[in-house]
Amino acid sequence: MKPISSVRFRQIISALSALLLIALIFWLGGRKNFGLQQYGQLVIDGLRGGTIYALIALGLVTIYNVTGVINFAQGAFVMLGAMVTADLFAREFLPFSPGLNLVAAAILAILFTTAVGVVMERLVIYPVRDASPLTLIIITVGVYIVIQGLALIHWGSGALKIPAFATFFSESTRDTVYRPFGIIIKAQSLWIWATTAVVLIVLYWFFNRTIYGKAFQASAINRTAARLMGISPNKMSLLAFAIAAAVGAIAGIVLGPVTSPTYDMGLKLGLKGFVAAIVGGLVSAPAAVIGGLLLGVVENVAAGVTKSGLKDIFAFIILILVLLYRPQGILTKTKETEKV
Amino acid sequence: MNRNLIGIILLTLFILFTGWYEITQPEGFSSLTGGIVTFDAMVRIGILTIVVVGLNLLMGYTGQASLGQAAFYGLGAYFSAILTARAGVLGIPETIAKAWWWPWLLIPAGMALTGLFAYLVGRPILRLKGHYLAMATLGLGIVVVILFRENFGISANVLSLTGGSDGIPGIPRLRIGDYELWPVTRYFFLVWGAAILSIILALNIVNSRVGRALRAIHSSDLAAEVIGVDTAIFKTRVFVLSAMMGSLAGSLYAHFQAAVSPPTFDFVASLELVIMAAMGGMTSVWGAPFGVALLLIIRELLRARMHRLFEGAGGEFEVVAFGLILILLMIFAPDGVIKGFRSLITRVRPAAAKS
């Protein structure tokens, strides 16, 4: 008889436990009389949330790769994007077309948030870039507290409103709803996916087709070597914060119509973004996107078959399990556990 | 004489003085600080000092980040709260639940249970390093708080243990026989007695063979392993110890506040504990009381004085000012205020540093 190697054994164990989990989900769902339609709905809604997590994770990974900073203020960028857009839109400074008004508000919000990211990097990150990781984490927490506090002063604690994008193309004031196979898909979900796709394509083009993007990638792969090739770490750090802030703002803007934006929406989203980034392995942008989508679907299905109040618990249990069993991320093949 | 011994004596004298002043002087302790630092705040500083001393051992000496320490604090608090205020629901006979020794028994029992929990999760989690460990402990902290909020996943109609988001009110005060440890002036001495004992315990650990092993782990896991330190065991032990200190403080908090609810132990609370530890200086046990006091006093100060600086400034201005102070402290005194102050002196008066 051939002995089973320990690697093989672990693979069998993890495959079995995955099967058990899936069986558990269907058993719990069965108790609630879930059909394919219900599961489809849970997956679709999960994908929508997951796309937002993916965008946030993308910003986190961008900053982490180049500067080694875990940015707790990422959620604040999301909040700023949504709140500034809602605020400017309500001012109606382009009175002739509400659609154009929203586009202008969104662009200004993205520019503003990017500026905030850049100022943050110059003021409090770059001067202390050699400090311990913990000091840097606490500084970004401080930035988050300041931004959220200023938002509370400026906008108060009430929710602002961004209308669903589809309302600009129809007579109705409510979001258009599609019902393929009985699954409800709001038009705003399509907007979220489309916008994310555009963001990903633009980033892909930037990172792979422009000299700045390639310099950025070089910097992410090996900071010292990139520096020796004449790539300024100073500029790359600034660029990382600018990109992360802009992507965060976009996430906030497209999410705005789904959940009315408030000053404190950033914390939870930022944390979920971390989980997504870590599920993806913390270093790779495409993996972070897939991590975000997976996280969104899994937490939504798990919450759907159990209790909606437990939704966040599943996200963070996934976080701990991934860290314990695949700290290099669920997609990466090579072992890189020693990276600190 | 040993500097740590002097520190303990000075702290004890200060505590005795504070308590004596509050009891005997009609205007109370807070009048000494212009009404900014209340006597209640002093009790809170004592409770949190116990948690942060544990955190200092874990993060400062051993170099293992924990962004979920408030979970252990919460486990102690909820353990005491559930088994006293919810004793009837659990079917604990009245003769036991109403006995004076019952809550006292629960404090070490809660510590043991929290320690066991920390041991079980610590074994696997502490293999992680750096950011990964920080994120895992963060997740752990959030999971525990959601369990509190969601009544451990049990339907509230079947058995309401935690009271959901409202928490548990009506936790009894501690008493010895018929002598109740309340009003707060009595409780104050209990809390600070426990805090000073935990400082003494931590100082003893730090200046022993174990302490040197912990510092070796901080410098380098590998090097510590090579010179014969069993890093896994030491990391787990210090993790369990810090969790038990958190649990002790949590129980003390529950009987002080007489009510517990989830926000006190959530992710933000965990971050605050780390900030306190960092403000005081994590590589020193003495940093703990200083850091806790500094953070609470800054907050009280902002609350009491902010509206005089800006016309009509409300609570939100305090939050912004707090964030700014936090950033500035981390930029200019990343090793804590004590060391920051020392290095400031050496910079201003280079001659003084030599003497």
Interface residues (C-beta under 8 A of the other chain):
Chain A: I70 V124 P127 V128 A131 S132 P133 L134 T135 I137 I138 I139 V141 G142 V143 Y144 I145 V146 Q148 G149 L150 L152 I153 L267 L271 F274 V275 I278 L282 T306 K307 G309 L310 D312 I313 F316 I317 L319 I320 L323 L324 P327 E338 V340
Chain B: M59 A65 P124 I125 R127 L128 K129 G130 H131 Y132 A134 M135 A136 L138 G139 L140 I142 V143 I146 L147 R149 E150 G153 F267 V268 L271 V274 I275 A278 E316 F317 V319 V320 F322 G323 L324 L326 I327 M330 I331 P334
